[in-house]
Amino acid sequence: MDNLKNLDLNLLRTLSVLLAEHNVSRAAERLHLSQPSVSVQLAKLRNMFEDPLLLPGPRGMRPTARAESLREPLAVALDALNEVMSPLQPFNPSSASLTWRIAATDYSEATVLLPALPLLRKFAPNARLSVVQIAPRLIARQCDLGEVDLAFHTADESPEGLRRRTLFKEHYVLVARPGHPRLKRRITLEQFCKLEHVVVSPDGGGFAGVTDTVLAQMGIQRRVMLSVPHFSFVRDVLSRTDLVAMLPSRLARAGAGLRIVQAPVDVPGYEMVMLWHERLHRDPSHQWLREMVGAAVNASGQW
């Protein structure tokens, strides 16, 4: 890299044209420079490479052996630099063949990815999605290392330092099977606490969630009889038992055949966001992906 410290790239462009034209006047014309200016640049090139580079001959200037050895690598280098400096090309999803790596929970798979998938398959049929289970404490590192391109998580638990966009605001509803014998009419808080509940504990085995925090502040508690690690299993449990659950509304409505009831307790909701690293912020393909996800979530309707 020390060889590039004081390099003037314009000199390399001049050398490339001189090697093509073998004539200072014609080279000056192509470069839109005066002949004296090109002559000055040729002198600098000779000093840089410690070689005459071009010598007078019967039919114009003839390149030296050193100049001939530079011709091919110089052309490759200038082409590469031109590509580096070219403006970003618009992303064409119909012909794109790439893989997006997405971190999500089963909840965000159902409420974000599932609505987005038809759009992605329609407009980017050759693109692939690699969906991995989200590890909240590792999101920032995974994005930094390029192991994850996009992640979906709750705003309050998302790490700092990542770009984010709010997808929607979520609230909780009480969910049970149709015909549940104790939910034929609106229930009281006391009746709510006597129901048998199932909770989702992503870390495994916990029997308390945000609903229990609210109830504890009121000095009461509910009966939590089952703890599971995934939301998807809860819907099957509710359809086959008399257990009930406080579920995010979008997930509850995505489960066909379940009954949604207004709970007699006000449980704080949350914001769902998508997260990505700064290095991908201006990438055309990633911008397109984020817009498709946002459009799909909006089109899925307000619950």
N, C-alpha and C positions, 0 to 999 in steps of 0.2 A: 504493500500500500504506500510505502515511502516514495515509490516512483510516480505516484499520482499527486503528490503533495502540491506541486507547483504547476500541474498540467493545465494547459489551456485547450479545452476540447475543440475549439474552433481551428486550432492548428491541425488536429487529426483530420477534420473534415477537409481542410485545404489540401493536405497530403493525399487524401483519397481521390480528390478531383484531379490533382496534378498527375497521379499515377494513371488516371484514366485518359487524360488529354495529352500528356507529354508536351505541354506548351503553356507557358505562363499567361500569355494573352487570352487564350481560350479558357483557361482555368479561371482567370479573373472575371471573364464574361459570365460564366456559369455561377460564380459565387457572388455576382453583383458587387464586385470590388474593383478598385483601380489596379492597374498592373504593378505600380510601385508597392502597393499594400501587399499583394501576393508575393512579390519578391522579398519584402521584409519578413513575411511569415516563412518563406522557404529558408531564409537565412537562420531563423530561429529553430526550424526543424532540423537543419543540418547540425546546429550546435547541440540540440537535444539528443539526437541519435549518434552524434560524433561520426557522421558519414555524409558525403556529398549528396546522396540520395538520387539526384537527377543531374546528369552531365550533358553538355551540348553535343549534338550529333548531326549527321547530314540531313536527317528528317525530323528535326525537333529534338527534344531532350530525351535521353535514354536513362532508364532507371538502373541503379547499381544493384549488385547482388543483395545488399542489405535491404534496399527498397523493395525488391521482388519478394523477399522473405516476409515483408510486412503486409503485402497486398491482401492476402486472404484473411489473416487474423484481424487486420484493420477493418475490413468489410464486415466481418462477423460482429466485431465490437460495436461498430457504428449502428448496425441493424439492431443490436440488443439495446443500445442506449435509446434509439428512436422508439423502440417498443415500450421501454420504461417510461418515457416522457409522453407517450401518446395518451389522450384522454380515455377514461374508462368507457368501455363499450356498453351499451344498454343490454340488460339481461334479457335473454330470450328463453322463457321457461319451456316452450314447446320442444326445443332442441337440447336443453340442458341435461347433462348426464353427471350428476353429482350426488353426494350423500350428506344429508343433514342429520346431525346428532342432537337428540332432544331428551332432556331430563324431565320426568313427570311422575306424579303419583297416579294411582288408578282413578282418583277423583278428576284430576286435570286431563287424563286420557279421555274420560267420558264427557267432560264439559267443554274442553278446548280442542283436543286433537280430533275427536270423533266428528264434530261439526266441520272441522277444517279439511279432513281427509278427502271428501269428494272434490273439493276445489283443487287441492294439490294434485290429485290423480288426473283430473280433467285437463288442467293447464300445464302441468309438468309431468307427463306420463313416464319419462325416463329417469326422474329423480327418485332417490331412495330415502327412506326415513329409518333411522336407527333410534328406537325409543328405549331409554334405560331408566331404571328406578332412581328417583331423585334421592340424593344424600345431602340434606340441607347444609350440614357443616362443611361439605366439600365443594359446594357450587362454585364459589369464587375461584378456588384452585383449579377445578375442572375446566372452567371457562378460560382461565389464564393459560392453561396448558393446551387448549384447543381440543380437549376431550369432549366438550359439550359446546354446541353452537347456540342453543336456545334452551331456556329452562322456564318452567311454570311453577310459581310458588306464591304463598301469601305475602303480602307487602310487609307486614310487621315482623316476619321472620326472615326476610331476604337480606343478604349481606350487602354492606356498603361497597361502593366502588364499581358496581356494574350498572350499565344502562338499564332502564326499566320503562315499561308502558303498562298502565292499568287496563286490564281487559274488562272487568266488571266488578260490581260490588255484590257480595253474597250475604244472605241471611238464612237463619235456621227455621225449620218447620218440623212439626211432629208428624211422624210417618208410621203407618201400621198397615196390616192387611185389610182388604175390604171385608166388611161384616164383623170387624173386631167387636166382641160383646161389650166392651167397656168404653167404646167410643161412639155410641149411637147418638150422643148429644154433646154439646160443648162441655168440657170438663173443667173442674176447679183445680187450683194449685194442689190441694190436698189429694185429690184423685190422681192427678198427674204423678205425684211422688209415690203413690201406691202401685202404679203400673210397673211391670217388669221391663227394664230397659237393656238395650245393647249399645255399647259404645265402640268407637274406632280408636284404637291406640296404636299409632304408627310405630312407636318404639317397642310395642309388644307388652301385653299383660296388664296395662293400666286400667283401672276401673273408674277413672274420673276424667272429665273434660271441661270445656268452657261452661257448659250448663251447670255442672256441679260446683264450679267456682261461684257462679251467680247465686245458686241455692244456699251455699255455705255462708255467703254474706247476709242471707236472710235468716240464718240459723236453722235451716232445714236441709234434708237430703232426700234423694230418690233411691229407688232400688235398682242398682245396676247388677244384672245377673250374668251378662256375657260380654267379654272383651275380645275383639278381633282386630287383626292388623290392617285389613283392607275394606274399603267402602263397598266394593263389588259383592263381597260375601254377605254384607248386611242385607241387601235387597232380597237375597234368597232366604235368609233367616226370617225376615219379616213376612214373606209370602207364605211360609210354612208353619209359623208359630204365632202365639199371641204376644210375643215381645214387641216393643215399640222402640223407636229411635228418633233422636233429634238429628236431622240430616240437613246439609246445605240444600237450599231449595232447587237449584239446577239439577243436582244429582237425584233428588227425590222425584222430580217430574220426568226425569229420563227413565225411571223405572216403571214400566207399564204395569198396570194392575195394582198399584199401591194407592192407599188412601192418605191424603194429606189433610192434617188438622191443625188449626191455629193453636199453638201452645199457650198455656196460661202463664208463661214466664218469658220475659224479654231477654233474649240472649244476644250479646253483641255479635255482629257479623264481621266480615273482613273483606279486604280487597284482594282479588287475584291479579297477579302481574306476570308479565313475561320479562325475562332477564337475558342480557347478552353482554359480551365484552366490547370494550371501546374499539378494538381493532376491527370488529365486524360491523361497526355502526354505519359506515358509508359504503360497504360492499353491496353492489347492485343486487346480487342474488339473495343476500340476507335481507335487504330492504324489502324485496318482493315477498319473501317468506313471511316476514312480520306483517306486511299489509294483508296477505291472504288470511293469516290467522285472525287478525283483528276484524276483517270483513266477515269471516265465517262466524265468529262469536257474536257479532252484532246482528247478523242475519238470523241467528238461532233464536232471537227474541228475548225480550225482558220477561223474566219469570214472575 
